[in-house]
Amino acid sequence: MQRTFSLLLLALYFTVSLLSQQNEYSNSWKMIEKAIEQDLPETALSELKKLRNIATNKGDLAQDVKATLYELRLKAAKDPSLTSQLLTKAEKYTIQMKASPEKGLMYMMLAETYSIYLNRNSFRLGNRSTIA
């Protein structure tokens, strides 16, 4: 009986702690989304930086990956000429990740991004002169 009660208390503790973490993240994400809707990329980027620091310190890889993807997207929209640098940054970030579903997701997103880049720029790549 006491063991069952202890297990229930432990489950309740974990549930409450997870909900509090989600609320912490959900408030940050609401602020970020609001800044994006209001076309305030710098505000969104500063909030993303704060969120990434929290997620990194807590070891929450899913939130860190989500924040990183948002950051890369905002920076690319702000200055499209940075796309190749941002892709390199995303590759380095993905390589340093531990094996996880999030790492697989990052590789899939990188592959899709490169595919889109290839489709948009295939005419340039096809017209390159070959060096003999």
N, C-alpha and C positions, 0 to 999 in steps of 0.2 A: 504494500500500500504506500509506504513512504517512498519507495523507489519510483513508483508510478507518479507520485506527486512531484518528486524531484525532476523527473523527465519532463513533466508538463511545464514546470517552472522554467526549465532550461529551454524548451521549445518556445515558450512565450518570450523569454529574454531575446532569443535570436530573431524572432519575428519582429519584435519592437525595435531592435537595433537595425534590422534591415529596412524597416519602414522609415525610421528616422534618417538613415542614409539616403534613401530614395527621395525623401522630402527635401533634404539638403541639396541634392542634385537637381530635383525638379524645379526648385526656386531659381537656381542658377540657369537652367535651360530656358525657363520662361523669360528671364532677363535677356538672355542671348537671342532668343527668337524675336523678342520685342525690338531689340536693337537692329536686327536684320530687317525686320518689316519696316522700320523707320529709316532704313538706309543709313545706318550708323555703323559702318564696318569696324572702325577703330574701337568703339565702345564694345562691340561684340568680341573683338579680338582680345581686349584686355580682360573681359569676363571669362573668355575661354582659357586664357593663361592662368587665371586664378583657379578655375575648375580643374585644369590639368594638374596643377600643383597639389590640390586636395586629393585628386584621384591617384596620383603617383604616390603620395605619402601614405595613402590608405591601401595601396596595392590593388586598386580597382581597375583592372586592365580594360574592361569593356567601356567604362566612362572615359578613360584616357584615349582609347582608340577613337571613340566618337568625337571627342573634343579635337583630336588631331586632324581628323577628316574635315571637320567644320573649319578649322583654322586654315588648312590647305585650300579648301574651296573658297573661302573669303579672300585669301591672299591672291589666288589665281584670278578671281573676278576683279579685284582691285587693280592688278597689274598683270595682264596676260603674258607679258614678256618674261615673267618669272617662272613660267610653266615648267621649263626643263629643270631649273634649280629646285622647284618644289617637288617634282617627281624624284629627283635624286635624294632629297631630304626624306621623302616617303619611303624610298627603298632602304635607306640607312636605318630608318626607324623600324621598318619591318624586319630587317635582318637581325637587329639586336633583340627583338622580342623572343621570349621563350616559346617553345612549341605549344600552340593552343589553337582553339577554333578561331580566335581573333586574328592570329597570324595568317591562317588560311584565308580568312576573309580579306585581309589586307592584300595578300598576293592576288586574289581574284579581282579586287578593285584596281590594282595596278595594271593587271593584264587588260582589263576593260578600258582603262584610260589610255594605254598604249595602242590598243586597237582603234579607239576613236581618233587618236592622234594620227595613226597611219592612214585611216580613211580620209581624214581632212587634208592631209598633206601628201597623199600618194602621187599627185601630179608633180610635186617638187622632187620627190624621191625618184620618180621614174625619169625625170629629165636631167638627172645628174650625169655629168660626163664621167666616163670610166678612165682610170689611169692605167696605162699599159706599161 
